[in-house]
């Protein structure tokens, strides 16, 4: 009752939207099923929903669509136009401690609040247009850049009369361990640090909670260094993606917490050509094969960064007793390998693809309380970015810019590891909440940690401390499914996050700003590398039709 009262009071003040999420009641309308048939807590998929999505939007277990699955071949089966609408609204607040005004040296006021509008709405449509062809299109309004295409792809199934051979083409996900766009958590850029972390940029800024609330950091647009590895797990990418699977039907419906009966083996490999690794980063501009680097001594010449080469992401999973979302368990391994041109000023020289970055990891799912009662999942990865991917930020800036002086070429790359653990509990409290659908409630606890194993080094500059931009974060979330049917869904949510970002206080407050806008970490000493704490919360409403 506390949660319901909390939502009822605060949701009245909701004004603008936060994040993207995939929620499409069009499929429920198609089959006359409630949305809870696929979603254990909208938009989080259960086992049935995961099965439906991976089959290319069909309920058929054979890999070949039946008449009910078809969108256009049998118009008599269609009683709706295949289109949906989604919107979210949220109010944010944050308290930040650990940074100071660059001129007075006094602590910056630690509280900010407001509304964010990253993606106020989007339109969705998808389904089968032939027994072996499916599609998805999702345009939307992005508050930062206007109209945008979230997803746009076509999938070709069963190309050699086997479920092992299916192809996606277009802008689609990389099939990361857990879908960022299907999470039920609002209030940060991503609930998982490994998905949105950018080395050199303070995570307390990139995470989004403080900036969504309107907290302005003077050094936010000037990271300590630039890292060319910009393939973030949050993003959908234009790619060609191979996808294959095999189902052992006898092992997928056990509805047990633990099983040794094989359910599904699946493989996904994304080929991501010319991924524009350097686009979208402060101090860099351009798109496509030729990027322009506008930082440091190369700013006046606009030295081009040519072809970024090729990138591959692979994810292999095996499940037992179910698909791991609501029953059974799942184990997976993933890898991201890419090549890119060396950044000017990195010390590597050359503009042809000559540097290789890597990300390797494992993921797991389990259901101690089956049928959606308690779902636990985790992931761990290790990232290596070589010297050529990194360049010190030496842009001449105005007072407060917080850029580095006295540094030269990059002399060493970086390496870090990160991990997450999340528990999603969906209690009924002896009938007070439903098990799924309307009147169901999900309580989630998330733990994130990231540790730098090797900090980058630069000639003429003291080494960064080993814990620079390490991250630890706890998140508590509650989501209540207020209404769910075969036509529309409404959910209410509240979220609290505590984050500590190590060694970034000077970068956020431009510690030496009063001395001309530049800093020398070797001269500023330990005071420059203080820790920053952020307490972020958000409340809001989610709607899909």
C-alpha positions, 0 to 999 in steps of 0.5 A: 500500500505504501508503494501504491500511495507513493506512486499515486501522489508522485506520478501526477507531477510527471512531465517528460520522458526518459528511456526507450523500451520495447513494449508492443501490445500489437502482438497481444491484439493479434493473438487475443492474448494478454500481454502477460502471455509474453511478459513476466513484468512488462517490458521484461520477457518471460520464457514464452516471450523470449521463445516468441521473439527468437522464433521471429514473432511466431508461436510455431515451434518448428521454425516455420510459421503457421496461418495464425502467425502470418500478418498479411497472407490471411487477412481474415485472421487480422482484426487490427492494424499492426502498429503500436505506440509507447511513451514514458514520463518521469521526474528525477532527483539527485544528490551529489557530494564530493566536488567543489567550485573551481574558483571558491573551493567551496562544495557545490550545492549537492541537490538537483531535480527536474525532468528528462526527455531522452525519448518521450515517445516512439512508434512500433510495428513488426511481425511476419510478412511471409512464412520466412520473413519478419520485420521490425520498425521503430521510429521515435523522438529523441529529446537530445537529437530530435527524430531518430530510428531506434530499430529497423531490420528485416529477418530471413528465417530457416534459409537452408531448411534449418533453424540454425540459419537465420539472418538479420539485416538493418539496425538491430541489437547485438544480442547482448547478455541482457537487453537494455531496452527490455529492462524495467528500470528508469532513472539512469542511462543503463541499469548496468555499468558495463553497458554505458561505461566510457573510459576517461569520462566520469561514470557519474555523468555518463550514468545519466541519473545526475544529468537527467535531474539537471545537475550541471558539471563544469568538466562534464564535456571534457573527459580526462582522455578520449577512448576510441572504443565507442561500441556500447552495449546500450546501442542498436547498431547497423549490422548483418547478424547471423542467428541460429538455434536448436530446441530440445522440446522435452527440456523446455517446459519443466517449470523447475528452479533447477534442471539438467534437461537441455532446452535451447542452444543459440548462437548470435554473431553480429558483423558491424562494418564501419561502426564509426567508433569515434563519433558522438564523443566530445571533441570529435565530430563526423560520421561514416568512414572519415572522422575528424579529430578536433582535440589537442594539436590536431584541432586546427588541422582537423586530421581525419580518422579514416576507416574504423575497420570491422567489428564482431560481436558473438554470444553463445548460450545454453539453457536447461529446463526453460529459457532462464527468464522464468524457469530453469537456468542459462549460461552464456559466453560473449566476445566483442572484437574490433579494429580501428584507426589509431587516434592522432596524438596516441603515439601509434601513428597511421590512419589505417585500421591498426589497433584491435580492442577486445571484450570477453565475458560470461553471463548466467541466469537462474530461477530459485523461485520458478514461474517468475517468482525470483529471477537472478542473473549476472555477467562479468567481462574484461575489456582491453583497449590498446594504446592507439585507441587512447589520446590525452585531452589537451584541448585549450579551454576556457577557465573551468574546462578542466583539460590537461597540460604537460602531457604528450603521446599515449604510452600505454593502453588500459584494461578494466573488468566489470560485473553485475548481479541482479535479482528480480522478485515478484511477490504475491503476498498471499494474493495481494499482488497478482503473479503476472499481468495487471496488479503484479509487482516486481522489486529489483536489486542491482549491484554493479562494480567496475575496477580499472586493472591498468590505467592509460599512461601519457608521456610528460604526465604523472600516472593516473591513480589506479582507482581512477573512475572505478565504480560501485553502485547499488540500485533498488527499483519497484515496478507495478503493472497497473493495467495490462490487457490485449490492447494497452499497458500502464506501469508505475515505477520508482527507483533509487540508486547509490553510486560512488565514482572513484577519483573523478572529483577534480575532473567534474569541478575543474579543480585548477580552473581558477589557474586558467582552465587546465590541470596537471594531475602531477601538480594538483596531487591527491586532492584532484582525484577525490571520490564523488557520491551520487544518490539518484531517484526517479518516479514515473509512468510507462504507457504502451498501446 
